[in-house]
Amino acid sequence: MPRYVLTGALALLFLAPLLWAGVASVSPQGGTAQAVGWGFGNYETLAGYQAGIVAFLWNSAVVSALTVVFTLVVSTLGGYAFAWFSFPGKNALFLTVLAILMVPYATLLLPLYVLLNGLGLSNSLLGVALVMTMFQLPFATFMMRISFEAVPRELVESAMVDGCTSFGALRRVLLPAVKPGLITVGMFAFLAAWNDFITPLVLISDTSKQTLPLAVASLRSQVMGVVDYGATEAGVVVLALPCVLVFLVLQRHYVAGFLSGALKG
């Protein structure tokens, strides 16, 4: 019984900020669009802010989708190579990839901005997605390597005896076997890209290309810089809902992916 009380208390502790934001977004607050009575006036303010909530959601969705696709493709191929093939400098290269985790990513944004500007990708959603992918790759490659190493080698060897190439074995045997790892990596990439604030802040200057976190942060009443807290809380709710839904749908695979990594480790 004590463990249920403890887990219940922890659940309430973690849910309390989101519940508070949900109530605050529809409650009457002085100095906001929802100053009188309960309702969705704050959401209407958010919907009409600058380019509009649909444009901000679309920009965030594009960046998140591209980040997930790029991260899955590169980390899958990288993890496969590190787990199943031998080549000179393999361990040193893998340690170099992991060492990127030690570098505060904000310190890399300025040189990345210069690089993207040279490639003509500054102030673009594709540029933001490429930078977000780079920051996700160390953990994603590590996760995929562990997932591939947990697959029995006999399965792949049997596939090759039956005529599969290395790529065929990857597609037909390994990818179905590492599905929990793929989902875990994809979910982490989505959450990081969807919620990231600093990268689009540095790389995006056009307001029509802003992602939702930038729009929520800049949401003000335009009068003496006063923040519209009601509309901001509505933005927090809109930001959080996709993350909660993705986690609820994929939590079973997410736990399985981490357990496979833990068991292998």
Secondary structure, DSSP 8 states (H G I E B T S, - for coil): -HHHHHHHHHHHHHHHHHHHHHHHHHS--TTSTT-SSSSSHHHHHHHTSTT-HHHHHHHHHHHHHHHHHHHHHHHHHHHHHHHH---TTHHHHHHHHHHGGGS-GGGGHHHHHHHHHHTT-TTSHHHHHHHHHHHHHHHHHHHHHHHHHTS-HHHHHHHHHTT--HHHHIIIIIHHHTHHHHHHHHHHHHHHHHH--HHHHHH---GGG--HHHHHHT-B-SSTT-B-HHHHHHHHHHHHHHHHHHHHHHHHHHHHHHHHHHHH-
